[in-house]
Amino acid sequence: MINLTKLMKSYKSTILLAGLILAGLISSGAVAQETSAETDAPKADTREQAKTSDEIVFNGDNGKPWRLYLGSMNNWMVPINGPETTSYKSNVVKVRWIDNVAELDAIQAEWNGGLGQIYWQQGNPRDYRELSAKGAALSIVLRVDEKPKKTVDLKMDCGYPCAGSLNMTRLLKAVPENQWFRISLKLSCFEESGANMANILAPLVVATKDNFTLSISDVRITMNPPPESVVACN
């Protein structure tokens, strides 16, 4: 596990702005980076440590009930099929399968300019009001492969135009590239940002308007996120 406090000190001594950014992140909520000593990837037993009550949205497959889609202005609902999927009649977003702990157990999303998004959705909305009230979190294992050029929003979608959106740009620009880590965002943060927790269609939407590359290997709703991974609301 990478110590962000040490990273913050290192950034302060080399790049003042990055240090200030990390200092703000540490003071508002630490980010737990889950890496193995040999591969900089989450340890194989990370998923097994989760409580059985966790709701798995994604952990290396693309099956029911949650299905992965990408979208752009030409078509907001393109299902991910095959080794690589590209946004309809454009090169705005690409999603490909990559290796993390096992073969093809993660996805990499690449934005190439223009508004685009990736998201997990199912046909029947979920009611997360009780979980939100009890302090549950959306927990994500991710890796920044190319830092964002513009704003990156993480959203919970409750049917257009309803959504709860969190601006994660500062964090995603501050963390080191090419290293897996876990962040956990309280459901109440999305609720406070406008999500109707009784009608969640997509528990994770990632959207931006310019170049950005992000990999994701695990998405879950959990009552027991690692405390050091919990990031404060914006």
KEKOL-472410 format. One line per 10 residues: number of its first residue (from 1); their letters; for each residue x, y, z of N, C-alpha, C, O. Coordinates in Angstrom, 1 decimal. Each point is the difference from the previous one (the first is absolute). Example, Ala and Ser with C-alpha at 12.3 -4.5 7.8 and 13.67 -1.06 7.14 Angstrom:
! KEKOL-472410
1) as) 13.2,-5.7,7.8,-0.9,1.2,0.0,0.9,1.2,0.0,1.0,0.0,0.7 ~ -1.4,1.1,-1.4,0.9,1.1,0.0,-0.8,1.1,0.8,0.5,1.1,0.1 $
//
This chain:
! KEKOL-472410
1) minltklmks) 0.8,-1.2,0.0,-0.8,1.2,0.0,0.9,1.2,0.0,0.9,0.2,0.8 ~ -1.2,0.7,-1.7,0.8,1.3,-0.1,-0.5,1.0,1.0,-1.2,0.2,0.3 ~ 2.2,0.4,0.4,-0.3,1.0,1.1,-0.2,1.3,-0.7,1.0,0.6,-0.4 ~ -2.2,-0.1,0.4,-0.2,1.3,-0.7,0.6,1.2,0.8,0.3,1.0,-0.6 ~ -0.2,-1.2,1.9,0.7,1.1,0.8,1.4,0.2,-0.5,0.4,1.1,-0.1 ~ 0.3,-2.2,-0.1,1.4,0.1,-0.5,0.0,0.6,-1.4,0.9,0.8,-0.3 ~ -1.9,-1.2,-0.5,-0.1,0.5,-1.3,-0.2,1.5,0.0,0.6,0.8,-0.7 ~ -1.5,-0.3,1.7,-0.2,1.4,0.1,1.2,0.7,0.3,0.3,1.1,-0.6 ~ 0.6,-1.6,1.5,1.2,0.7,0.4,0.9,0.1,-1.2,0.7,1.0,-0.2 ~ -0.6,-2.1,-0.6,0.8,-0.1,-1.1,-0.4,1.1,-1.1,0.8,0.7,-0.5 $
11) ykstillagl) -2.1,-0.6,0.3,-0.5,0.9,-0.9,0.3,1.5,0.5,0.3,0.8,-0.9 ~ -0.5,-0.6,2.1,0.3,1.3,0.6,1.4,0.5,-0.3,0.3,1.1,-0.3 ~ 0.6,-2.1,0.4,1.4,0.4,-0.2,0.4,0.2,-1.5,1.0,0.6,-0.3 ~ -1.8,-1.2,-0.6,0.3,0.1,-1.4,-0.9,0.9,-0.8,0.4,0.8,-0.8 ~ -1.7,-1.0,1.0,-1.0,0.7,-0.7,-1.0,0.6,1.0,-0.9,-0.8,0.5 ~ 0.9,2.0,-0.2,-0.8,0.6,1.0,-1.5,-0.2,-0.2,-0.7,-0.3,0.9 ~ 0.3,0.5,-2.1,-1.4,-0.1,-0.3,-0.6,-1.4,0.3,-1.0,-0.1,0.7 ~ 1.8,-0.9,-1.2,-0.5,-1.4,0.3,0.0,-0.3,1.5,-0.9,-0.7,0.5 ~ 1.9,1.3,0.2,0.0,-0.2,1.4,-1.2,0.6,0.7,-0.6,-0.6,0.9 ~ 0.2,1.8,-1.3,-1.2,0.6,0.5,-1.2,-0.8,-0.3,-0.9,-0.1,0.9 $
21) ilaglissga) 0.8,-0.4,-2.1,-1.2,-0.8,-0.3,-0.1,-1.2,0.9,-1.0,-0.3,0.5 ~ 2.1,-0.4,-0.4,0.0,-1.2,0.8,-0.3,0.3,1.5,-0.6,-0.8,0.7 ~ 1.2,1.9,-0.3,-0.3,0.4,1.4,-1.5,0.2,0.2,-0.6,-0.4,1.1 ~ -0.1,1.0,-2.1,-1.4,0.2,0.2,-0.8,-1.3,0.0,-0.9,-0.2,0.7 ~ 1.4,-0.8,-1.6,-0.6,-1.3,0.0,0.2,-0.7,1.3,-1.0,-0.7,0.5 ~ 2.2,0.7,0.1,0.2,-0.7,1.2,-0.8,0.6,1.1,-0.5,-0.8,0.9 ~ 0.4,2.1,-0.8,-0.8,0.6,1.1,-1.5,-0.3,-0.1,-0.7,0.0,1.0 ~ 0.2,-0.2,-2.3,-1.4,-0.2,-0.2,-0.4,-1.5,0.0,-1.2,-0.3,0.2 ~ 2.1,-0.6,-0.4,-0.3,-1.4,0.0,1.1,-0.7,-0.8,0.2,0.3,-1.2 ~ 0.5,-1.3,1.8,1.1,-0.6,-0.6,-0.5,-1.0,-1.1,-1.1,-0.4,0.0 $
31) vaqetsaetd) 2.0,0.1,-1.0,-0.2,-0.9,-1.0,0.9,-1.2,0.2,1.2,0.1,0.1 ~ -1.8,-1.3,0.0,0.8,-1.2,0.2,0.4,-0.5,-1.3,-0.8,-0.3,-0.8 ~ 2.2,0.1,0.6,0.5,-0.6,-1.2,0.3,-1.4,0.2,0.8,-0.4,0.9 ~ -1.5,-0.5,-1.6,0.1,-1.4,0.2,1.0,-0.6,-1.1,-0.4,-0.2,-1.1 ~ 1.6,0.0,1.5,1.0,-0.6,-0.9,0.7,-1.1,0.6,0.2,-0.1,1.2 ~ 0.3,-0.8,-2.0,0.9,-1.1,0.5,1.4,0.5,-0.2,0.3,0.8,-0.8 ~ 0.6,-1.4,1.6,1.4,0.5,0.0,0.6,-0.3,-1.3,1.0,0.7,-0.4 ~ -1.4,-1.7,-0.4,0.6,-0.5,-1.2,-0.6,0.6,-1.2,0.6,0.2,-1.0 ~ -1.9,0.1,1.0,-0.8,0.3,-1.2,-0.7,1.3,0.0,-0.5,0.5,-1.0 ~ 0.5,0.2,2.2,-0.8,1.2,0.1,-1.4,-0.2,-0.3,-0.7,1.0,-0.5 $
41) apkadtreqa) 0.1,-2.2,0.7,-1.4,-0.3,-0.2,-0.6,-0.4,1.3,0.7,-0.5,0.9 ~ -2.0,0.6,-0.8,-0.7,-0.4,1.2,0.3,-1.5,0.3,0.1,-0.8,-1.0 ~ 0.1,0.4,2.2,0.3,-1.4,0.4,-1.2,-0.8,-0.4,-1.1,0.4,0.0 ~ 1.5,-1.7,-0.3,-1.1,-0.9,-0.5,-1.1,-0.2,1.0,-1.1,-0.4,-0.4 ~ 1.4,0.5,1.7,-1.0,-0.3,1.0,-0.8,1.2,0.4,-0.8,0.0,0.9 ~ 1.0,1.2,-1.6,-0.8,1.2,0.4,-1.5,-0.2,-0.1,-0.7,0.4,0.9 ~ 0.3,-1.1,-2.0,-1.4,-0.2,-0.2,-0.6,-0.9,1.1,-1.2,0.1,0.4 ~ 2.0,-1.2,-0.1,-0.6,-0.9,1.0,-0.1,0.5,1.4,-0.8,-0.5,0.8 ~ 1.5,1.7,-0.6,-0.1,0.6,1.4,-1.3,0.7,0.2,-0.4,0.4,1.1 ~ -0.3,-0.1,-2.2,-1.3,0.8,0.1,-1.1,-0.8,0.6,0.0,-1.2,-0.1 $
51) ktsdeivfng) -0.9,1.8,0.8,-1.1,-0.6,0.6,-0.9,-0.6,-1.0,-0.1,0.6,-1.1 ~ -0.6,-1.7,1.4,-0.9,-0.6,-0.9,-1.2,0.9,-0.4,-0.7,-0.2,-1.0 ~ 0.5,1.3,1.8,-1.1,0.9,-0.2,0.3,1.0,-1.1,-0.8,0.7,-0.5 ~ 2.1,-0.7,0.1,0.4,1.0,-1.1,-0.8,-0.3,-1.3,-0.3,-1.2,-0.3 ~ -0.2,2.2,-0.3,-0.6,-0.2,-1.3,1.0,0.3,-1.1,0.5,1.1,-0.1 ~ -0.1,-2.2,-0.6,1.0,0.2,-1.1,-0.6,0.6,-1.2,-1.0,-0.6,-0.6 ~ 1.5,1.7,0.1,-0.4,0.6,-1.2,0.9,-0.5,-1.1,-0.5,-0.3,-1.1 ~ 1.8,0.2,1.4,1.0,-0.5,-1.0,1.2,-0.5,0.7,0.6,0.6,0.9 ~ -0.2,-1.8,-1.3,1.3,-0.5,0.5,0.7,-1.0,-1.0,0.5,-1.0,0.3 ~ -0.6,1.5,-1.5,0.7,-0.7,-1.1,-0.9,-0.7,-1.0,0.5,-0.6,-1.0 $
61) dngkpwrlyl) -1.8,0.7,1.1,-0.9,-0.6,-1.0,-0.9,1.1,-0.5,0.0,1.2,0.5 ~ -0.8,-1.5,-1.4,-1.0,0.9,-0.6,-1.3,-0.6,-0.2,-0.6,0.1,-1.0 ~ 0.1,-0.7,2.1,-1.2,-0.8,-0.1,-1.1,0.7,0.8,0.0,1.2,0.4 ~ -1.1,-2.0,-0.1,-1.1,0.5,0.7,0.3,0.1,1.5,0.9,-0.7,0.5 ~ -1.6,1.6,0.3,-1.0,0.9,-0.6,0.6,1.3,-0.6,-0.7,0.7,-0.8 ~ 1.9,-0.4,1.2,0.6,1.3,-0.5,0.7,-0.2,-1.3,0.9,-0.9,-0.1 ~ -1.1,1.7,-0.8,0.6,-0.1,-1.3,0.7,1.3,-0.3,-0.4,1.1,0.3 ~ 1.6,-1.2,-0.9,0.9,1.2,-0.3,-0.4,0.6,-1.4,-0.1,-0.7,-0.9 ~ 0.0,2.0,0.9,-0.3,0.7,-1.2,1.0,1.2,-0.2,0.6,0.5,1.0 ~ -0.5,0.0,-2.2,0.7,1.3,-0.2,-1.0,0.9,-0.8,-0.9,-0.5,-0.6 $
71) gsmnnwmvpi) 1.2,1.8,0.6,-0.9,0.9,-0.8,0.7,1.3,-0.4,1.0,0.4,0.7 ~ -1.5,0.1,-1.7,0.4,1.4,-0.5,-1.2,0.6,-0.6,-1.1,-0.5,0.0 ~ 1.3,1.7,-0.6,-1.1,0.8,-0.5,-0.8,-0.8,-1.1,-1.2,0.2,-0.1 ~ 1.9,-1.1,-0.6,-0.7,-0.7,-1.1,-0.9,-1.1,0.5,-0.9,-0.4,-0.6 ~ 1.3,-0.2,1.7,-0.8,-1.1,0.6,0.5,-0.2,1.4,1.2,-0.3,0.3 ~ -2.1,0.5,0.7,0.4,0.0,1.4,-0.1,-1.4,0.6,0.3,-0.2,1.2 ~ -0.6,-0.8,-2.0,-0.2,-1.4,0.6,0.5,-1.0,-0.9,-0.7,-0.7,-0.7 ~ 2.0,0.6,0.6,0.7,-1.1,-0.8,0.5,-1.1,0.9,0.9,0.3,0.9 ~ -1.4,-1.5,-1.0,0.5,-1.0,0.9,1.4,-0.5,-0.3,0.4,0.1,-1.1 ~ 0.3,-0.4,2.2,1.4,-0.5,-0.2,0.0,-1.4,-0.5,-0.5,-0.9,0.7 $
81) ngpettsyks) 1.0,0.6,-1.9,0.1,-1.3,-0.5,1.4,-0.2,-0.6,0.6,0.9,-0.6 ~ -0.1,-2.2,0.7,1.3,-0.3,-0.6,1.2,0.6,0.8,-0.2,0.7,1.0 ~ 1.4,-0.8,-1.5,1.2,0.5,0.6,0.1,1.5,0.1,0.6,0.5,0.9 ~ -1.3,0.2,-1.9,0.1,1.4,0.0,-1.3,0.6,-0.6,-0.5,-0.5,-1.0 ~ -0.1,1.5,1.6,-1.2,0.6,-0.5,0.3,1.5,-0.1,0.5,0.6,0.9 ~ -1.0,0.0,-2.0,0.2,1.5,-0.2,-1.3,0.7,-0.1,-1.0,-0.6,-0.5 ~ 0.9,1.8,0.9,-1.2,0.8,0.0,-0.6,0.1,-1.5,0.8,-0.1,-0.9 ~ -2.1,0.2,0.8,-0.6,-0.1,-1.3,0.4,1.1,-0.9,-0.2,1.2,0.3 ~ 0.7,-1.5,-1.5,0.3,0.9,-1.1,1.0,1.1,0.6,-0.1,1.1,-0.5 ~ 0.9,-1.5,1.4,1.0,1.0,0.5,1.1,-0.7,0.7,0.0,-1.3,0.2 $
91) nvvkvrwidn) 1.1,2.0,0.2,1.1,-0.6,0.7,0.0,0.7,1.4,1.1,0.0,0.7 ~ -2.2,0.5,-0.2,0.0,0.7,1.3,0.4,-0.9,1.2,0.8,0.4,0.8 ~ -1.4,-1.6,-0.8,0.3,-0.9,1.1,0.2,-1.4,-0.5,-0.6,-0.5,-0.9 ~ 1.7,-0.2,1.4,0.3,-1.4,-0.2,0.0,-0.7,1.3,0.6,0.5,1.0 ~ -1.1,-1.7,-1.0,0.2,-0.9,1.2,0.6,-1.3,-0.5,-0.5,-0.7,-0.9 ~ 1.5,0.3,1.6,0.7,-1.3,-0.3,0.2,-0.8,1.3,0.1,0.6,1.0 ~ -0.1,-1.9,-1.2,0.3,-0.9,1.2,1.5,-0.1,0.2,0.8,-0.2,-1.0 ~ -0.4,0.2,2.2,1.5,-0.1,0.4,0.1,-0.9,1.1,-0.9,-0.4,0.7 ~ 2.2,0.1,-0.4,0.3,-0.9,1.1,0.4,0.8,1.3,0.7,1.0,-0.1 ~ -1.2,-1.5,1.2,0.5,0.6,1.3,0.5,-1.2,0.9,1.1,-0.3,-0.2 $
101) vaeldaiqae) -2.0,-0.2,1.0,0.4,-1.2,0.8,0.0,-1.3,-0.8,0.8,-0.8,0.1 ~ -1.8,0.7,-1.0,-0.2,-1.1,-0.9,-0.1,0.5,-1.4,0.0,1.2,-0.3 ~ -0.1,-2.2,-0.6,-0.1,0.4,-1.5,-1.4,0.6,-0.3,-1.0,-0.5,0.4 ~ 1.1,1.7,-1.0,-1.2,0.8,-0.4,-1.0,0.1,1.1,-1.2,-0.2,-0.2 ~ 1.7,0.6,1.4,-0.9,0.2,1.1,-0.3,1.5,0.3,-0.5,0.3,1.1 ~ 0.9,0.6,-2.0,-0.2,1.4,0.2,-0.3,0.7,-1.3,0.2,-0.6,-1.1 ~ -0.7,1.8,1.1,-0.2,0.8,-1.2,0.8,1.3,0.0,0.3,0.5,1.1 ~ 0.1,-0.1,-2.3,0.7,1.3,-0.1,-0.9,0.9,-1.0,-0.3,-0.4,-1.1 ~ 0.0,1.5,1.6,-0.8,1.0,-0.7,0.8,1.1,-0.5,0.8,0.6,0.8 ~ -0.8,-0.2,-2.1,0.8,1.0,-0.5,-0.9,1.1,-0.7,-0.7,-0.3,-0.9 $
111) wngglgqiyw) 0.9,1.5,1.4,-0.8,1.1,-0.6,1.0,0.8,-1.0,1.2,0.2,0.4 ~ -1.7,0.2,-1.5,0.8,0.7,-1.0,-0.6,1.3,-0.5,0.1,0.3,-1.2 ~ -0.7,0.4,2.1,-0.5,1.3,-0.3,-1.5,-0.1,-0.3,-0.5,-0.9,-0.6 ~ -0.3,1.9,1.0,-1.4,0.0,-0.1,-0.6,-0.7,1.2,0.7,-0.7,0.8 ~ -2.0,1.0,-0.5,-0.7,-0.5,1.2,-0.3,-1.5,-0.2,-0.6,-0.4,-1.0 ~ 1.1,-0.4,2.0,-0.3,-1.4,-0.1,-0.1,-0.6,1.5,0.5,0.7,0.9 ~ -1.0,-1.9,-0.8,-0.2,-0.6,1.3,0.0,-1.5,-0.1,-0.3,-0.6,-1.1 ~ 0.6,0.0,2.2,-0.2,-1.5,0.2,-0.9,-0.1,1.2,0.0,0.8,0.9 ~ -0.7,-1.9,-0.8,-0.9,-0.2,1.1,-0.5,-1.5,0.1,0.0,-0.7,-1.0 ~ -0.4,0.3,2.2,-0.6,-1.3,0.2,-1.5,0.3,0.3,-0.3,0.8,0.8 $
121) qqgnprdyre) -0.5,-1.6,-1.5,-1.5,0.2,0.1,-0.7,-1.4,0.0,0.5,-0.9,-0.7 ~ -1.7,0.9,1.3,-0.9,-1.2,-0.2,-1.4,0.5,-0.2,-0.2,1.2,0.1 ~ -0.7,-2.1,-0.5,-1.3,0.4,-0.4,-0.8,0.5,1.1,-0.8,1.0,-0.1 ~ 0.9,-1.6,1.3,-0.9,0.4,1.1,0.8,0.9,1.0,1.1,-0.4,0.4 ~ -1.7,1.5,-0.1,0.7,0.9,1.0,0.2,-0.6,1.4,-0.8,-0.8,0.4 ~ 1.8,1.3,0.3,0.2,-0.5,1.3,-0.3,1.1,1.0,0.2,1.2,-0.3 ~ -0.6,-1.6,1.5,-0.4,0.9,1.1,1.2,-0.1,1.0,0.1,-1.0,0.7 ~ 0.7,2.0,-0.6,1.1,0.1,0.9,-0.2,0.9,1.2,0.9,0.4,0.6 ~ -2.2,0.0,-0.4,-0.2,1.0,1.1,0.4,-0.6,1.4,0.7,0.8,0.7 ~ -1.0,-2.0,-0.4,0.4,-0.6,1.3,1.5,-0.1,0.1,0.6,0.3,1.0 $
131) lsakgaalsi) 0.1,-0.8,-2.1,1.4,-0.1,0.1,0.7,1.4,0.1,1.0,0.1,0.7 ~ -1.5,0.9,-1.4,0.5,1.3,0.1,-0.1,0.5,1.5,0.9,0.6,0.5 ~ -2.1,-0.8,0.1,-0.2,0.5,1.4,0.9,-0.7,1.0,0.4,0.5,1.0 ~ 0.0,-1.8,-1.4,0.9,-0.7,0.9,1.5,0.2,-0.2,0.8,-0.6,0.7 ~ -0.5,1.4,-1.7,1.4,0.3,-0.2,0.7,-0.8,-1.1,1.3,0.0,0.0 ~ -2.0,-0.7,-0.8,0.7,-0.8,-1.1,0.7,0.9,-1.0,-0.3,1.2,-0.1 ~ 1.2,-1.9,-0.6,0.8,0.8,-0.9,0.1,-0.7,-1.4,-0.1,-1.2,0.0 ~ 0.4,1.9,-1.0,0.4,-0.5,-1.3,1.5,-0.1,0.0,0.7,1.0,0.1 ~ -0.2,-2.2,-0.2,1.4,-0.2,0.1,0.6,-0.5,-1.3,-0.6,-0.9,-0.6 ~ 1.7,1.5,0.1,0.5,-0.2,-1.3,1.5,-0.2,0.0,0.7,0.7,0.6 $
141) vlrvdekpkk) -0.2,-1.8,-1.2,1.4,-0.2,-0.3,0.3,0.5,-1.4,-0.5,-0.5,-0.9 ~ 1.4,1.5,0.8,0.3,0.6,-1.3,1.5,0.4,-0.1,0.7,-0.1,0.9 ~ -0.4,0.5,-2.1,1.4,0.4,-0.3,-0.1,1.1,-1.1,-0.7,-0.1,-1.0 ~ 1.4,1.2,1.3,0.1,1.1,-1.0,1.1,-0.3,-0.9,1.2,0.0,0.4 ~ -1.5,-0.2,-1.7,1.1,-0.3,-1.0,0.4,1.3,-0.8,1.1,0.1,-0.4 ~ -2.0,0.8,0.3,0.3,1.4,-0.5,-0.9,1.0,0.7,-1.2,-0.2,0.0 ~ 1.9,1.1,0.6,-0.8,1.0,0.9,-0.9,0.8,-0.9,0.2,0.3,-1.1 ~ -1.4,0.1,1.7,-1.0,0.7,-0.7,0.4,1.4,-0.4,0.8,0.7,0.7 ~ -1.3,-0.2,-1.8,0.3,1.3,-0.5,-1.1,1.0,0.5,0.2,1.2,0.2 ~ -1.4,-1.8,0.0,-1.1,0.9,0.4,-0.8,-0.8,1.1,0.5,-1.0,0.5 $
151) tvdlkmdcgy) -1.6,1.6,-0.1,-0.7,-0.5,1.2,-0.5,-1.5,-0.2,-0.5,-0.3,-1.1 ~ 0.7,-0.5,2.1,-0.5,-1.3,0.0,-1.0,-0.2,1.1,0.2,0.3,1.2 ~ -1.4,-0.7,-1.5,-1.1,-0.2,0.9,-0.3,-1.4,0.2,-0.1,-0.8,-0.9 ~ -0.1,0.4,2.2,-0.5,-1.4,0.3,-1.4,0.2,0.5,-0.3,0.9,0.9 ~ -0.7,-1.6,-1.5,-1.4,0.2,0.2,-0.7,-1.2,0.4,0.4,-1.2,-0.3 ~ -1.5,1.3,1.0,-1.0,-1.0,0.2,-1.2,0.5,-0.8,-0.5,1.1,0.3 ~ 0.0,-1.8,-1.3,-1.1,0.4,-0.9,-1.3,-0.6,0.5,-0.1,-1.1,0.3 ~ -0.9,2.0,-0.3,-1.3,-0.4,0.5,-1.1,0.3,-1.1,-1.2,0.2,0.3 ~ 1.6,-0.2,-1.6,-0.9,0.3,-1.1,0.1,1.5,-0.4,-0.4,0.8,0.8 ~ 0.9,-0.6,-2.0,0.2,1.4,-0.5,-1.3,0.8,0.2,-1.1,-0.4,-0.3 $
161) pcagslnmtr) 1.4,1.7,0.8,1.2,0.6,0.4,0.5,-0.1,1.4,0.8,0.7,0.5 ~ -1.4,-1.7,0.2,0.3,-0.2,1.4,1.4,-0.7,0.2,0.2,-1.1,-0.6 ~ 0.7,1.7,1.4,1.3,-0.6,0.3,0.6,0.6,1.1,-0.3,1.2,0.3 ~ 1.2,-1.9,0.4,0.8,0.6,1.1,1.4,-0.1,-0.5,0.6,-1.0,-0.3 ~ 0.1,2.2,0.1,1.3,0.1,-0.6,1.1,0.5,0.9,-0.3,1.0,0.7 ~ 1.4,-1.7,-0.7,1.2,0.5,0.8,1.1,0.3,-0.9,0.4,-0.9,-0.8 ~ 0.2,2.0,1.0,1.2,0.4,-0.8,1.2,-0.6,0.6,0.4,0.4,1.1 ~ 0.2,-1.3,-1.8,1.2,-0.7,0.5,1.3,0.4,-0.7,1.0,-0.7,0.1 ~ -1.0,1.8,-0.8,1.1,0.4,-0.9,1.3,0.2,0.9,1.1,-0.4,-0.4 ~ -1.2,1.1,1.5,1.1,0.3,0.8,0.7,-1.3,0.5,1.2,-0.1,-0.1 $
171) llkavpenqw) -2.0,-0.8,0.6,0.6,-1.3,0.4,0.7,-0.7,-1.1,1.1,-0.5,0.1 ~ -1.8,0.4,-1.3,0.6,-0.8,-1.1,1.2,0.6,-0.6,0.8,-0.7,-0.6 ~ -0.7,2.0,0.8,1.3,0.7,-0.5,1.1,-0.2,1.0,1.2,0.1,-0.4 ~ -1.5,-0.2,1.7,1.0,-0.1,1.0,0.6,-1.3,0.2,1.2,-0.1,0.4 ~ -1.9,-1.0,-0.6,0.6,-1.3,0.3,1.0,-0.4,-1.1,-0.1,0.5,-1.1 ~ 1.0,-1.4,1.5,1.0,-0.4,-1.1,-0.7,-0.8,-1.1,-1.0,-0.7,0.3 ~ 1.6,0.8,-1.5,-0.5,-0.8,-1.1,0.4,-1.4,0.2,1.0,-0.3,0.6 ~ -1.7,-0.6,-1.3,0.3,-1.4,-0.2,0.2,-0.8,1.3,0.8,-0.9,0.1 ~ -1.6,1.3,1.0,0.0,-0.8,1.2,-1.5,-0.1,0.5,-0.7,0.9,0.1 ~ 0.4,-2.2,0.2,-1.4,-0.3,0.5,-0.2,0.5,1.4,0.9,0.0,0.8 $
181) frislklscf) -2.1,0.5,-0.6,-0.3,0.5,1.4,-1.6,-0.1,0.1,-0.7,-0.1,-1.0 ~ 0.3,0.1,2.2,-1.5,-0.1,0.3,-0.5,1.4,0.6,0.7,0.6,0.8 ~ -1.8,-0.1,-1.3,-0.7,1.1,0.6,-1.4,-0.5,0.3,-0.6,-0.8,-0.7 ~ 0.1,1.4,1.8,-1.4,-0.3,0.4,-0.7,1.3,0.3,0.5,0.8,0.7 ~ -1.7,-0.7,-1.3,-0.8,1.2,0.1,-1.3,-0.3,0.6,-0.8,-0.9,-0.5 ~ 0.5,1.5,1.6,-1.3,-0.2,0.7,-1.2,0.2,-0.9,0.0,1.0,-0.8 ~ -1.0,-1.9,0.8,-1.2,0.2,-0.8,-0.6,1.3,0.4,-0.7,0.6,-0.9 ~ 0.8,-0.2,2.1,-0.6,1.3,0.4,0.5,1.2,-0.7,-0.6,1.0,-0.2 ~ 1.9,-1.1,-0.3,0.6,1.1,-0.8,-0.8,0.1,-1.3,-0.3,1.2,-0.4 ~ 0.0,-2.3,-0.2,-0.8,0.1,-1.3,-1.4,0.5,0.3,-0.6,0.7,-0.8 $
191) eesganmani) 0.1,-1.2,1.9,-1.4,0.5,0.4,0.0,1.5,0.2,-0.9,0.7,-0.5 ~ 1.9,-0.2,1.2,0.1,1.4,0.3,0.2,0.8,-1.3,-0.4,1.2,-0.1 ~ 0.9,-1.8,-0.9,0.3,0.6,-1.3,-1.2,-0.1,-1.0,0.1,0.5,-1.1 ~ -1.2,-1.1,1.6,-1.2,0.0,-0.9,-0.5,-1.3,-0.4,-1.0,-0.1,-0.7 ~ 1.7,-1.1,1.1,-0.5,-1.3,-0.4,-1.2,-0.4,0.8,-0.1,0.2,1.2 ~ -0.9,-0.7,-1.9,-1.2,-0.6,0.6,0.4,-1.5,0.3,-0.1,-0.8,-0.8 ~ 0.4,0.6,2.1,0.5,-1.3,0.4,-1.0,-1.1,-0.1,0.3,-1.2,0.1 ~ -1.6,1.5,-0.3,-1.0,-1.0,-0.2,-0.1,-0.5,-1.4,-0.7,-1.0,-0.3 ~ 1.4,1.6,-0.6,-0.1,-0.3,-1.4,1.3,0.0,-0.8,0.1,0.7,-1.0 ~ 0.9,-1.5,1.5,1.3,0.1,-0.6,0.1,-1.0,-1.2,-0.2,-1.2,0.2 $
201) laplvvatkd) 0.4,1.7,-1.4,0.1,-0.9,-1.2,1.5,-0.3,-0.3,0.3,-1.1,-0.4 ~ 0.6,2.0,0.7,1.4,-0.2,-0.2,0.8,0.5,1.2,0.0,1.2,0.3 ~ 0.6,-2.2,0.5,0.7,0.4,1.2,1.3,0.7,-0.3,0.6,0.6,0.9 ~ 0.0,-0.8,-2.1,1.2,0.7,-0.3,0.0,0.4,-1.4,-0.1,-0.8,-0.9 ~ 0.2,2.2,0.7,0.2,0.6,-1.3,1.3,0.8,0.1,0.2,0.8,0.9 ~ 0.7,-1.0,-1.9,1.2,0.8,-0.1,0.0,0.9,-1.3,-0.2,-0.6,-1.1 ~ 0.2,1.9,1.3,-0.2,0.9,-1.2,1.1,1.1,0.0,0.4,0.5,1.0 ~ 0.1,-0.2,-2.2,0.9,1.1,-0.2,-0.1,0.5,-1.5,-0.7,-0.6,-0.8 ~ 1.4,1.7,0.5,-0.1,0.6,-1.3,1.3,0.0,-0.8,0.0,0.6,-1.1 ~ 1.1,-1.1,1.7,1.3,0.1,-0.7,0.8,-1.3,0.2,-0.5,-0.9,0.6 $
211) nftlsisdvr) 1.8,1.0,-1.0,0.8,-1.2,0.1,0.2,-0.5,1.5,0.2,0.8,0.9 ~ -0.4,-2.1,-0.7,0.1,-0.6,1.3,-0.1,-1.5,-0.2,-0.7,-0.5,-0.8 ~ 1.6,-0.2,1.6,-0.1,-1.5,-0.1,0.0,-0.5,1.4,0.8,0.3,0.9 ~ -1.8,-1.2,-0.6,-0.3,-0.5,1.3,-0.2,-1.5,-0.1,-0.8,-0.5,-0.9 ~ 1.4,-0.3,1.8,-0.3,-1.4,0.1,-0.8,-0.3,1.3,0.3,0.7,1.0 ~ -1.2,-1.7,-1.0,-0.8,-0.3,1.1,-0.1,-1.6,0.1,-0.2,-0.6,-1.0 ~ 0.4,0.1,2.2,0.0,-1.4,0.2,-1.1,-0.5,1.0,-0.2,-1.2,0.1 ~ -0.3,2.1,0.7,-1.0,-0.4,1.0,-0.9,1.2,0.3,0.5,1.1,0.3 ~ -1.8,-1.4,-0.3,-1.0,1.0,0.4,-1.0,-0.7,0.9,-0.6,-1.0,-0.4 ~ 0.3,1.5,1.6,-0.9,-0.6,0.9,-0.7,1.0,0.9,0.6,1.0,0.3 $
221) itmnpppesv) -1.8,-1.4,0.2,-0.6,0.8,1.1,0.2,-0.8,1.3,-0.3,-1.2,0.1 ~ 0.9,1.9,0.8,0.4,-0.7,1.2,-0.3,0.8,1.3,0.1,1.2,0.0 ~ -0.4,-2.0,1.1,-0.1,0.7,1.3,1.3,0.1,0.7,0.1,0.6,1.0 ~ 0.9,-1.3,-1.5,1.3,-0.1,0.7,1.2,0.4,-0.9,0.9,-0.8,-0.3 ~ -0.9,2.0,-0.2,1.2,0.5,-0.8,1.2,0.1,0.8,-0.2,0.4,1.2 ~ 1.4,-0.7,-1.6,1.2,0.3,0.8,0.0,1.5,0.4,-0.2,0.8,-0.8 ~ 0.3,-0.6,2.1,-0.1,1.4,0.5,0.9,1.0,-0.7,-0.3,1.1,-0.3 ~ 1.5,-1.6,0.0,1.0,0.9,-0.7,-0.3,0.3,-1.4,0.6,0.9,-0.6 ~ -1.6,-1.6,0.0,-0.4,0.2,-1.4,-1.1,1.0,-0.2,-0.3,0.5,-1.1 ~ -0.4,-0.1,2.3,-1.2,0.8,-0.1,0.4,1.5,-0.3,0.8,0.6,0.7 $
231) vacn) -1.3,-0.1,-1.8,0.2,1.4,-0.4,-1.2,0.9,0.4,-1.1,-0.4,-0.2 ~ 1.4,1.5,0.8,-1.1,0.9,0.4,-0.8,0.5,-1.2,0.6,0.1,-1.1 ~ -1.8,0.3,1.4,-0.8,0.6,-1.1,0.7,1.3,-0.4,0.8,0.6,0.7 ~ -1.1,-0.2,-2.0,0.6,1.2,-0.5,-0.2,1.2,0.9,0.4,1.1,-0.3 $
//
